[in-house]
Amino acid sequence: KNPAPEAINEFKLDLVFFDKGEIIRNRLYVELGPMVASKTAVRLFDIPDFQCGELGSILVNDVVACTAPSGADLNCLARLELSSKAGISLDY
C-alpha cells in the first residue's frame, strides 16, 4: 500500500524469511515498484524451497532502493507500516 500522495518508481526490499523455529530459511531481494500514489497493489513472488505452512516470520532487512519517478531517492523505510492477515510476524 502506498498511502502517500506521490508515486514510487523503484521499490526493492531485502527480505529474510524465518520458519516457525526462528531459523533463517531464505533471503530474497524483491521488486515491489512501481507503486501508484494513494493506491494498494499486489505483487507476487516465489520463495524457493519453502512451504507456506513453515513460515513463521518475515524481516524487512533493508530497503535496497526507493526512488520517485524523477529519480530522487525517497525514505521508504520511514514509510513502512507492516501488517499481516496471515498471522505471521513482520518486522524491520
N, C-alpha and C positions, 0 to 999 in steps of 0.2 A: 504494500500500500504506500503510495506517495501522497501524503496529505498536504504537502507544500504547494504553493501556487506556482512553482517553477518546475519545469520538466528536468529529468535526469537523462543524460545521453548514455553514459557508460557507468555501470554499477557492478563491480566484481567483488565477491566476498571469498574469503578463505574460511571454509567450514571444516570443523572437526567433529566426527560422529563417534559417539560412545555407545557401547552396549549397556545392558541393564546392570552389569557388574562394574561399570565405570571404567572399562578398558577401551582405549582408543581402537576403533575398528577401521576407520578410513578418514582420509582428508581430501577435500576437493576444493578447487577454485571454481566458482560458478559465476556465470554472467547473468545478471538479472535485469539489465537495462536493454533498451531504453525504457524509461518509465514516464508516462504522460503525467502532467501536473494534476493533482487532486483526483487521482484515479487508483483503483485497485486492479491488479493484474496477477495472473497465474503464470508461473514459469515451471516447467518440468525438467528434471534431470535425474539420471540414474545414479545410484550408489552401488558401484560394482561389488560383487561378492558379499552382499549384506541383505538380510531379510528384514522387512519392516517390523515384524514381531520382536526382533532382537534389539531394536533401537531404544536406548534409554534417555539420551540427551544429545543436543547439538550445541556446539560452541561456535559463535561467530568470532573466530580467532583474530581476524583483521579485515578492514575494508581495504582491498587491494587497489581499487580505482573507483573514483566517483567524480564525474565531470558534468558540467552543464552543457547544453547544446553549443554554447560559444567556445567550449574547450576549457573554460575556467574550472579549477578544482573546487569541489564542494566538500563540506564537512559532514559527510553522511553518517559517520559514527555517532555524532550528536543527535542525528535524526532518528536513529533506530529505536523502535518500540517493539519488543519481541513478545509474541504470544503464540500459543498453540491450542488448536482444537482437538489434537490427538492425545493430549495428556502426557506429553513428554516435556522435559525441562529444556529451556532455551536460555543461553547466557552469552554475555560478551564482556 
